[in-house]
């Protein structure tokens, strides 16, 4: 009876294995169709590009602005470039100062190219008042800006006010970012070096949602008036009128030759980052063709049904993971069945 029971279990296990194997074969067949090429209709947004003289230079580059980061998936993994229905390989280049890249520290003298994401006007902090000997000694300026999601901030730059004079003051800066839906902001405390107008800062690396960014500047003047020996009250509270949040310039570079002007597509959460075997010719930055980017518009042929579902397009590595996991589970089940059968024979 014991052997018969074990044989019955073996039959049940064999039936389960047959069902799993049949499922594996159907998964393999489905993988072939699911991993087909990406189509432009699977993207929510597009931006047309224009190369002024595609036959002049072999490489064209276009600067990626904050709007691209806000509508693309994190790390720009869903960017795809098409000429008609043909996908065009590309590479994203990030501007870096050689000294900062070697040292790993961004200095105030960094010579990288930056792009402005958002600008805010600095105004006196509401309710601030001082009197007596403290009047004119301390000042506070503040501004609020809306930072779009996924947009990195790597430097803040202050714009001098018109007819600003040299102000002998110390500037302490606090940058506060409060993402939508959060209750605790991210605060960064900085000091603006004397004579400088920019500060390196890292903000927004983990901001997956839009954030309200507040920049507060605390000014303290500590140079006395040469005539009276007292602090000068006539000196303006600040030589800055606005502040901008900037990110390193990131350029999308691609082969310039082609019969059609390219179109950049984005807005597909279900695809992984592109992997191209692209080798662009060595061309200095001044000789590269600068392409222009049109406005962001909704894709008129977008079909959401093509990108929905559990199984994701354009991810063959995921299918190999599924199949290897399935093979591992079948092996464990077979080993367990074998040892149970040997134990029942004793």
C-alpha positions in Angstrom: 0.0 0.0 0.0 2.8 2.2 0.7 4.4 1.6 -2.7 1.1 2.2 -4.4 0.7 5.5 -2.6 4.1 6.6 -3.6 3.4 5.5 -7.2 0.2 7.6 -7.1 2.2 10.6 -5.9 4.7 10.0 -8.7 1.9 10.1 -11.2 0.6 13.3 -9.7 4.1 14.8 -9.8 4.6 13.7 -13.4 1.3 15.3 -14.3 2.4 18.5 -12.7 5.7 18.4 -14.5 4.0 17.8 -17.8 1.7 20.8 -17.2 4.7 23.0 -16.3 6.7 21.8 -19.4 3.7 22.6 -21.6 3.5 26.0 -20.0 7.2 26.5 -20.6 6.8 25.7 -24.4 4.0 28.2 -24.7 6.1 30.8 -22.9 8.9 30.3 -25.3 6.6 30.7 -28.3 5.2 33.9 -26.8 8.6 35.3 -26.2 9.4 35.4 -29.9 6.5 37.7 -30.6 6.8 39.8 -27.5 10.5 40.6 -28.1 9.8 42.0 -31.5 11.1 45.5 -32.5 9.9 48.6 -30.7 7.4 50.6 -32.7 6.9 54.4 -32.5 3.2 53.8 -31.6 4.2 52.6 -28.2 5.4 56.0 -27.0 3.3 58.7 -25.5 5.3 61.7 -26.6 7.5 62.8 -29.4 9.8 65.7 -30.3 10.9 66.4 -33.9 14.5 67.1 -34.5 16.0 69.2 -37.3 19.5 69.0 -38.6 20.3 72.1 -40.6 23.1 70.6 -42.7 23.1 66.8 -42.3 25.6 66.3 -45.2 28.2 68.7 -43.7 29.2 66.7 -40.5 29.0 63.0 -39.8 27.7 63.5 -36.2 24.8 65.6 -35.0 24.0 66.4 -31.3 21.0 67.9 -29.6 20.8 69.2 -26.1 18.4 67.4 -23.7 16.4 69.9 -21.7 14.4 69.6 -18.5 11.2 68.7 -20.3 12.8 65.5 -21.6 13.7 64.4 -18.1 10.3 65.2 -16.8 8.4 63.1 -19.4 10.9 60.3 -19.8 11.4 57.4 -17.4 14.2 57.6 -14.8 17.8 57.5 -16.3 16.3 58.3 -19.8 15.9 54.5 -20.5 12.9 54.9 -22.8 14.5 57.4 -25.3 14.3 56.1 -28.8 15.3 57.9 -32.1 13.5 57.1 -35.3 13.8 58.1 -39.0 10.4 57.1 -40.2 10.0 53.5 -39.0 13.7 52.8 -38.7 15.3 53.1 -35.3 18.5 55.2 -35.2 21.3 54.4 -32.6 22.5 57.2 -30.4 24.8 58.0 -27.5 24.2 60.4 -24.6 27.2 62.5 -23.7 27.5 64.4 -20.4 29.7 67.5 -20.1 32.4 67.2 -17.5 35.4 69.4 -16.6 38.5 67.2 -16.8 39.9 68.3 -13.4 36.5 67.7 -11.7 36.2 64.3 -13.4 39.6 63.2 -12.2 39.2 64.4 -8.7 35.6 63.4 -8.3 34.8 66.8 -6.7 33.0 69.5 -8.5 34.7 72.8 -7.8 33.5 76.3 -8.1 35.9 76.8 -11.0 34.3 73.9 -12.9 34.3 74.6 -16.7 31.6 72.1 -17.7 28.7 73.3 -19.8 25.4 73.6 -17.9 21.8 74.0 -18.8 19.2 76.0 -16.8 16.2 74.1 -15.6 14.3 76.7 -13.7 14.8 80.3 -12.5 13.4 82.1 -9.4 13.4 85.7 -8.4 15.0 86.5 -5.0 12.8 88.6 -2.8 13.2 89.8 0.8 11.7 87.3 3.2 8.2 88.3 4.3 7.9 89.7 7.9 11.6 90.4 8.2 12.4 93.5 10.3 15.4 94.9 12.1 16.1 98.0 14.0 18.8 99.8 16.0 22.3 98.6 15.7 21.2 95.4 13.8 19.5 97.3 11.0 21.2 96.6 7.7 23.5 94.0 9.3 21.4 90.9 8.5 19.2 90.3 5.4 17.4 87.3 4.1 16.3 86.6 0.5 14.1 83.7 -0.6 12.4 82.3 -3.6 10.3 79.2 -4.5 10.5 77.2 -7.8 8.7 74.1 -9.1 11.2 71.4 -10.1 9.9 68.9 -12.6 10.3 65.2 -11.8 13.5 63.3 -12.6 15.3 66.6 -13.4 18.8 66.6 -11.8 20.2 69.7 -10.1 24.0 69.9 -10.0 24.6 73.6 -9.6 22.9 76.8 -8.5 23.8 80.1 -10.0 23.0 83.6 -8.8 22.4 86.4 -11.2 23.8 89.8 -10.2 21.3 92.7 -9.8 21.5 95.6 -12.2 24.1 98.2 -11.1 25.1 96.0 -8.2 28.2 97.1 -6.3 30.8 94.9 -4.6 29.2 93.8 -1.3 31.5 92.7 1.5 29.2 90.1 3.0 28.9 86.5 3.9 26.3 84.4 2.2 24.8 81.2 3.7 22.4 79.3 1.4 19.8 76.7 2.3 18.2 74.7 -0.6 15.1 72.9 0.5 13.2 70.4 -1.8 9.8 69.1 -0.8 8.4 66.5 -3.3 4.7 66.3 -3.9 3.0 64.1 -1.3 6.0 64.3 1.1 5.9 65.9 4.5 9.7 66.2 5.2 11.8 68.2 2.8 15.4 67.5 1.8 17.7 70.3 3.0 21.1 71.2 1.7 23.2 73.9 3.5 25.8 75.7 1.5 28.2 78.6 1.7 28.7 80.9 -1.3 32.5 81.7 -1.5 33.4 85.4 -1.7 33.5 86.7 -5.2 31.7 83.6 -6.7 28.2 83.4 -8.2 27.7 79.6 -8.3 27.8 76.7 -5.9 28.0 73.0 -6.9 25.2 71.0 -5.4 23.5 67.6 -5.9 19.8 67.7 -5.6 17.0 65.8 -7.3 18.8 62.5 -7.7 15.9 60.7 -6.0 13.1 63.1 -6.8 10.8 60.9 -8.8 8.0 63.5 -8.4 7.7 67.2 -8.9 9.1 69.1 -6.0 8.8 72.6 -4.5 12.3 74.0 -4.2 13.0 76.9 -1.8 16.3 78.7 -1.9 17.0 81.0 1.1 20.0 83.3 1.2 21.1 84.6 4.6 23.4 87.7 4.2 25.6 89.1 6.9 27.7 92.2 6.3 30.6 92.5 8.6 32.7 95.3 7.0 32.5 98.7 8.9 32.1 102.0 7.3 35.5 103.7 7.1 34.1 107.1 8.1 32.1 106.2 11.2 33.4 102.9 12.1 29.9 101.5 12.1 28.2 99.1 9.7 27.1 100.7 6.5 23.3 100.9 6.4 23.2 102.3 2.9 24.8 99.2 1.3 22.2 97.2 -0.7 21.1 94.0 1.1 22.3 91.8 -1.8 23.9 92.0 -5.1 21.8 89.2 -6.5 18.4 89.4 -8.1 17.6 85.8 -9.1 18.9 82.2 -8.8 18.7 79.4 -11.3 18.9 75.6 -10.8 21.2 74.0 -13.4 22.2 70.6 -14.6 25.2 69.4 -16.6 24.6 69.6 -20.3 23.6 66.2 -21.7 23.6 65.8 -25.4 22.1 63.1 -27.6 24.5 62.4 -30.4 23.7 60.3 -33.5 24.7 59.8 -37.2 23.7 62.9 -39.1 23.3 61.3 -42.5 19.8 60.2 -43.4 17.0 60.8 -45.9 14.5 61.9 -43.2 14.8 64.2 -40.3 14.8 62.1 -37.0 12.1 62.1 -34.4 12.8 61.5 -30.7 10.2 59.3 -28.9 9.7 58.9 -25.2 7.1 57.9 -22.6 7.1 54.1 -22.5 7.5 52.8 -19.0 7.6 49.1 -20.1 10.9 49.1 -22.0 14.5 48.8 -20.8 17.4 51.0 -21.7 18.7 50.8 -25.2 22.0 48.9 -25.9 23.5 50.0 -29.2 26.9 48.9 -30.6 27.5 52.4 -31.9 30.9 53.8 -32.8 30.7 57.5 -33.7 33.7 59.0 -35.5 36.0 61.1 -33.4 34.8 64.7 -34.1 35.7 67.7 -31.9 32.8 69.5 -30.3 33.1 72.6 -32.6 32.7 70.5 -35.7 29.6 68.6 -34.6 26.3 69.6 -36.2 24.0 71.1 -33.6 20.4 69.8 -34.1 17.4 71.7 -32.9 14.5 70.1 -31.0 10.9 71.0 -31.6 8.2 71.2 -28.9 7.0 68.2 -27.0 3.7 66.9 -28.4 1.5 63.9 -27.9 2.1 61.0 -30.2 -0.9 60.9 -32.6 -0.5 57.2 -33.2 0.0 56.2 -29.6 -1.8 52.9 -28.7 -1.7 52.2 -25.0 -3.0 48.6 -25.4 0.3 47.7 -27.1 2.4 48.3 -24.0 0.0 47.0 -21.3 0.2 43.6 -19.8 2.4 41.6 -17.5 4.9 40.5 -20.1 7.1 43.4 -21.2 8.2 44.1 -24.8 11.9 44.3 -25.8 13.2 42.4 -22.8 14.7 39.1 -23.9 16.8 38.9 -20.8 13.6 38.7 -18.7 12.5 35.7 -20.7 15.7 33.9 -20.1 15.3 34.6 -16.4 11.8 33.2 -16.5 12.9 30.0 -18.3 16.0 29.4 -16.1 13.8 29.9 -13.0 11.3 27.4 -14.4 14.0 24.9 -15.2 15.4 25.2 -11.6 12.0 24.6 -10.1 11.4 21.5 -12.2 14.8 20.2 -11.2 14.1 20.7 -7.5 10.7 19.0 -7.9 12.3 16.0 -9.8 15.0 15.6 -7.1 12.4 15.7 -4.3 10.2 13.1 -6.1 13.2 10.8 -6.7 14.2 10.8 -3.0 10.7 10.2 -1.8 10.4 7.3 -4.2 13.6 5.7 -2.9 12.5 6.3 0.6 9.2 4.5 0.0 11.0 1.4 -1.5 12.9 0.8 1.7 
